[in-house]
Amino acid sequence: MAFRDSFKLATKSAIRWFPGHMGKGMRQMQQKLKSVDCIIEVHDSRIPLTGRNREFRHTIGGIKPHILVLNKKDLGCKDKSVYSTVAEKIKAYENIDHVLYTNCKDQQCPGIRKLMPLARDLIVDSDRYNRTNEKDFCVMIIGVPNVGKSSLLNVLRNRHLNKKKATQVGGVAGITRSVLTKIKICEEPLIYMIDTPGILEPKITDDEMGMKLALVGCIPDHLVGEDLIADFLLYYLNKNEMFGYVDLLGLEKPTDHIAEVLVSGAKLLNKTKTIRNISSGGKVILPDVLSVAQYFIKHFRNGGFGPINLDKDLF
């Protein structure tokens, strides 16, 4: 069966999301840069090359030491050879020398263990300008929404200070809405970290880039539409000959039609909804395709299809 070789949206409005707090957050980040020694940028390892906000390059200006953390490595990639390939590509195109893979669910993760010592060494070796005489180190954590910035801050705080979480986290984009005050992360040396809201580019012009961001949860599902996100997931799985969804949703064979997938899944999972027939006044039972779309997406996000790097065709 021939499957789609590209994914196009009928309208681009679904992948535009730049709430007011994002613009405000960017301005606050710029204002706080003078009190920061190092930048830690967090991104989702499932999309290591896609969707990072290019405005950050202008915001941080290349002056401060910069570490890129690719989080959720348990969901993105377990092949360590890919780590070096991605790091080399990022270094070549963006001149970022330091790339770490992390899993915030695991305090013993090598990336988590290396992060603060690396930040300390980079700060010590850098020109701190107006902060030369300051005894404490200050790190700003940045990134697009829902990539694990607050989770990373909390796991570092717990690891180095044995403290409970200092900032709210959640699996929905947009939890952190302002640039917070400094939060202590480490005593020896004394390191503070500033959490910031996830900030996307004001306009996402590439359809597939926008849908990748939506699929991993960087844009709230309801703003894009779960049916559209599910359709993109179907497109990606077919393109990469990953047909685990066939058994998952009770299909006889792979298909390129999301309606067929969702209706089949509704039958298998017994997902229905009752609506009123306007003309007859009676009730009609229909397949609840929205619930199935949510189930399909959640299965991907929880790693049900295995670790997936959505950017592997960009290597």
C-alpha positions as CSV (number, residue, x, y, z in Angstrom):
1,M,0.0,0.0,0.0
2,A,1.2,3.5,-0.9
3,F,1.3,5.9,2.0
4,R,1.7,9.7,2.2
5,D,5.2,11.0,1.8
6,S,4.5,14.4,3.3
7,F,2.0,16.0,5.7
8,K,0.2,19.2,4.8
9,L,-2.3,21.2,6.8
10,A,-5.3,22.8,5.2
11,T,-4.8,25.8,7.5
12,K,-1.8,27.0,9.4
13,S,-3.9,28.6,12.2
14,A,-3.7,25.3,14.2
15,I,0.0,25.7,14.8
16,R,0.1,29.3,15.9
17,W,0.3,29.6,19.6
18,F,2.1,32.6,21.2
19,P,0.1,33.7,24.3
20,G,0.9,37.0,25.9
21,H,2.9,35.5,28.7
22,M,5.5,34.2,26.1
23,G,6.3,37.7,24.9
24,K,6.5,39.0,28.4
25,G,8.7,36.0,29.4
26,M,11.1,36.7,26.6
27,R,11.5,40.3,27.7
28,Q,12.0,39.3,31.3
29,M,14.7,36.8,30.2
30,Q,16.5,39.5,28.4
31,Q,16.4,41.8,31.5
32,K,17.7,39.0,33.8
33,L,20.6,38.1,31.5
34,K,23.0,40.4,33.3
35,S,22.6,38.4,36.5
36,V,23.1,35.0,34.8
37,D,26.3,33.1,34.3
38,C,25.2,30.2,32.2
39,I,22.2,29.2,30.0
40,I,20.8,25.7,30.1
41,E,18.4,25.1,27.2
42,V,16.1,22.1,27.5
43,H,14.4,20.4,24.6
44,D,12.6,17.1,23.9
45,S,15.0,14.3,22.7
46,R,12.2,13.0,20.4
47,I,12.7,16.2,18.3
48,P,16.3,17.1,18.9
49,L,16.6,19.2,15.7
50,T,13.1,20.5,15.4
51,G,11.1,23.3,17.0
52,R,13.8,25.0,19.2
53,N,13.1,28.7,19.4
54,R,15.6,30.5,17.1
55,E,14.8,33.7,19.1
56,F,16.8,32.2,22.0
57,R,20.0,32.8,19.9
58,H,19.3,36.5,19.8
59,T,18.2,36.5,23.5
60,I,21.3,34.8,24.9
61,G,23.5,36.5,22.3
62,G,26.2,33.7,22.4
63,I,27.8,35.5,25.3
64,K,27.0,33.2,28.1
65,P,28.1,29.5,28.3
66,H,25.3,27.4,26.7
67,I,24.4,23.8,27.5
68,L,21.7,22.0,25.5
69,V,19.8,19.3,27.4
70,L,17.8,16.8,25.4
71,N,15.4,15.5,27.9
72,K,13.1,12.5,27.9
73,K,15.8,10.3,26.4
74,D,13.9,7.2,27.5
75,L,11.2,8.2,25.0
76,G,13.4,9.6,22.3
77,C,16.4,7.3,21.7
78,K,18.4,4.6,23.5
79,D,21.0,4.3,20.8
80,K,24.0,6.2,22.1
81,S,25.5,6.4,18.6
82,V,22.6,8.8,17.8
83,Y,23.6,11.0,20.7
84,S,27.0,11.9,19.1
85,T,25.4,12.3,15.6
86,V,22.9,14.8,17.0
87,A,25.6,16.6,19.0
88,E,27.9,16.9,16.0
89,K,25.1,18.3,13.8
90,I,24.1,20.8,16.5
91,K,27.7,21.9,16.9
92,A,28.2,22.3,13.2
93,Y,25.0,24.4,12.6
94,E,24.7,26.2,15.9
95,N,28.1,26.2,17.5
96,I,26.8,24.6,20.7
97,D,29.6,22.4,22.1
98,H,27.8,20.9,25.1
99,V,24.9,18.5,24.5
100,L,23.6,16.2,27.3
101,Y,20.8,13.6,27.2
102,T,18.7,13.3,30.3
103,N,15.8,11.5,31.9
104,C,14.3,13.5,34.8
105,K,12.6,10.3,36.1
106,D,16.0,8.9,37.0
107,Q,18.3,10.8,39.4
108,Q,21.2,8.4,38.5
109,C,20.9,9.4,34.8
110,P,24.5,10.2,33.6
111,G,23.3,13.4,32.0
112,I,21.7,14.6,35.3
113,R,24.9,13.7,37.2
114,K,27.1,15.6,34.7
115,L,25.0,18.7,34.3
116,M,25.9,20.8,37.4
117,P,29.6,20.0,37.3
118,L,29.7,20.9,33.7
119,A,27.8,24.2,34.3
120,R,30.2,25.0,37.2
121,D,33.3,24.3,35.0
122,L,32.0,26.4,32.1
123,I,31.2,29.4,34.4
124,V,34.6,29.2,36.1
125,D,36.3,29.3,32.7
126,S,34.2,32.1,31.3
127,D,34.3,35.9,31.5
128,R,31.6,36.6,34.0
129,Y,31.7,40.4,33.3
130,N,29.7,42.2,36.0
131,R,29.4,39.0,38.1
132,T,33.2,38.4,38.4
133,N,33.2,39.1,42.1
134,E,30.0,37.3,42.9
135,K,30.5,34.1,44.9
136,D,27.3,32.4,43.8
137,F,26.7,31.0,40.3
138,C,23.4,31.7,38.6
139,V,21.9,29.5,35.8
140,M,18.9,30.3,33.6
141,I,16.9,27.4,32.2
142,I,15.1,28.1,28.9
143,G,13.2,26.1,26.3
144,V,9.9,25.6,24.5
145,P,6.8,24.5,26.5
146,N,6.5,21.0,28.1
147,V,10.0,19.7,27.5
148,G,10.8,19.2,31.2
149,K,12.4,22.5,32.3
150,S,10.7,22.5,35.7
151,S,11.1,18.8,36.1
152,L,14.9,19.2,35.5
153,L,15.1,22.0,38.0
154,N,13.3,19.9,40.6
155,V,15.3,16.7,40.1
156,L,18.6,18.8,40.4
157,R,17.3,20.4,43.6
158,N,16.4,17.0,45.0
159,R,19.7,15.5,44.0
160,H,22.0,18.2,45.3
161,L,20.0,19.5,48.2
162,N,17.6,16.6,49.0
163,K,14.7,19.1,48.7
164,K,11.3,18.5,47.4
165,K,10.1,20.2,44.2
166,A,10.4,24.0,44.1
167,T,8.3,24.7,41.0
168,Q,5.1,23.3,39.5
169,V,5.3,20.7,36.8
170,G,2.8,19.0,34.5
171,G,2.3,17.2,31.3
172,V,0.5,20.2,29.7
173,A,2.3,23.0,27.8
174,G,2.3,26.4,29.6
175,I,2.5,25.4,33.3
176,T,5.3,27.9,34.1
177,R,4.0,31.3,33.1
178,S,6.6,33.8,34.4
179,V,10.3,34.2,35.1
180,L,10.7,33.2,38.7
181,T,13.1,34.4,41.4
182,K,16.3,32.5,41.9
183,I,15.9,28.9,43.3
184,K,18.8,27.3,45.1
185,I,20.1,24.2,43.4
186,C,23.4,23.4,45.0
187,E,25.4,24.3,48.1
188,E,28.9,23.4,47.1
189,P,29.4,25.4,45.0
190,L,26.4,27.7,45.6
191,I,24.3,27.6,42.5
192,Y,21.0,29.2,41.8
193,M,18.7,28.5,38.9
194,I,16.0,30.7,37.3
195,D,13.0,28.9,35.7
196,T,11.3,30.5,32.7
197,P,8.1,29.9,30.8
198,G,8.2,27.8,27.7
199,I,8.4,30.1,24.7
200,L,7.7,29.0,21.1
201,E,8.5,31.0,18.0
202,P,5.6,33.5,17.2
203,K,5.0,31.8,13.9
204,I,5.6,28.2,13.0
205,T,5.8,28.1,9.2
206,D,6.7,24.5,8.5
207,D,3.7,22.1,8.8
208,E,5.7,19.0,9.9
209,M,7.7,21.0,12.5
210,G,4.5,22.3,14.0
211,M,2.9,18.9,14.1
212,K,6.0,17.3,15.7
213,L,5.8,20.0,18.4
214,A,2.1,19.2,18.8
215,L,2.7,15.4,18.9
216,V,5.2,15.6,21.8
217,G,2.9,18.0,23.7
218,C,4.7,21.3,23.2
219,I,1.4,22.9,22.1
220,P,-1.9,22.2,23.9
221,D,-3.8,19.4,22.2
222,H,-7.1,21.3,22.0
223,L,-5.5,24.2,20.1
224,V,-4.4,21.8,17.3
225,G,-7.1,19.1,17.6
226,E,-6.5,15.6,18.7
227,D,-7.8,14.2,15.5
228,L,-5.2,16.2,13.5
229,I,-2.4,15.1,15.9
230,A,-3.5,11.5,15.6
231,D,-3.5,11.8,11.8
232,F,0.1,13.1,11.9
233,L,1.1,10.2,14.2
234,L,-0.5,7.8,11.7
235,Y,1.4,9.5,8.8
236,Y,4.7,9.2,10.7
237,L,4.2,5.5,11.7
238,N,3.3,4.5,8.2
239,K,6.2,6.4,6.7
240,N,8.6,4.6,9.0
241,E,6.9,1.2,8.6
242,M,5.9,1.0,12.2
243,F,2.6,-0.8,12.1
244,G,2.0,-1.6,15.8
245,Y,-1.2,0.6,15.7
246,V,-2.9,-2.2,13.6
247,D,-3.2,-4.5,16.5
248,L,-3.5,-1.7,19.0
249,L,-6.7,-0.4,17.4
250,G,-8.2,-3.5,15.9
251,L,-7.4,-3.0,12.2
252,E,-7.0,-5.8,9.7
253,K,-4.1,-4.1,7.9
254,P,-2.3,-0.7,7.8
255,T,-4.2,2.2,6.4
256,D,-3.5,5.8,5.6
257,H,-7.0,7.0,6.6
258,I,-7.3,8.3,10.2
259,A,-11.1,8.0,10.2
260,E,-10.8,4.3,9.6
261,V,-8.2,4.0,12.4
262,L,-10.4,5.9,14.9
263,V,-13.6,4.1,14.1
264,S,-11.9,0.7,14.3
265,G,-10.4,1.7,17.7
266,A,-13.8,2.8,19.0
267,K,-15.2,-0.6,18.2
268,L,-12.3,-2.4,19.8
269,L,-12.3,-0.2,22.9
270,N,-16.1,0.1,23.1
271,K,-15.8,3.9,23.0
272,T,-19.2,5.4,22.1
273,K,-21.1,8.7,22.6
274,T,-24.8,9.4,22.5
275,I,-26.1,12.4,20.7
276,R,-29.6,13.7,20.1
277,N,-31.1,13.5,16.6
278,I,-32.4,17.0,15.9
279,S,-35.0,15.9,13.4
280,S,-36.4,12.9,15.2
281,G,-35.7,13.9,18.8
282,G,-34.3,10.4,19.5
283,K,-30.8,9.4,20.5
284,V,-28.1,8.2,18.2
285,I,-25.0,6.2,19.4
286,L,-21.8,7.0,17.5
287,P,-18.2,5.9,17.8
288,D,-16.3,8.3,20.2
289,V,-13.4,9.0,17.8
290,L,-12.1,11.8,20.0
291,S,-11.5,9.5,22.9
292,V,-9.7,7.0,20.6
293,A,-7.5,9.8,19.1
294,Q,-6.5,10.8,22.7
295,Y,-5.8,7.1,23.5
296,F,-3.6,6.8,20.3
297,I,-1.6,9.9,21.1
298,K,-1.2,8.9,24.8
299,H,0.1,5.5,23.7
300,F,2.8,7.2,21.7
301,R,3.7,9.8,24.4
302,N,4.0,7.0,27.0
303,G,6.5,5.1,24.8
304,G,4.0,2.5,23.7
305,F,5.6,2.4,20.2
306,G,9.1,2.3,21.7
307,P,11.6,5.1,21.7
308,I,11.0,7.3,18.7
309,N,13.2,10.0,17.2
310,L,10.9,12.1,15.0
311,D,13.9,13.9,13.5
312,K,15.8,10.8,12.3
313,D,15.3,11.7,8.7
314,L,17.1,15.0,9.3
315,F,20.4,13.3,10.2
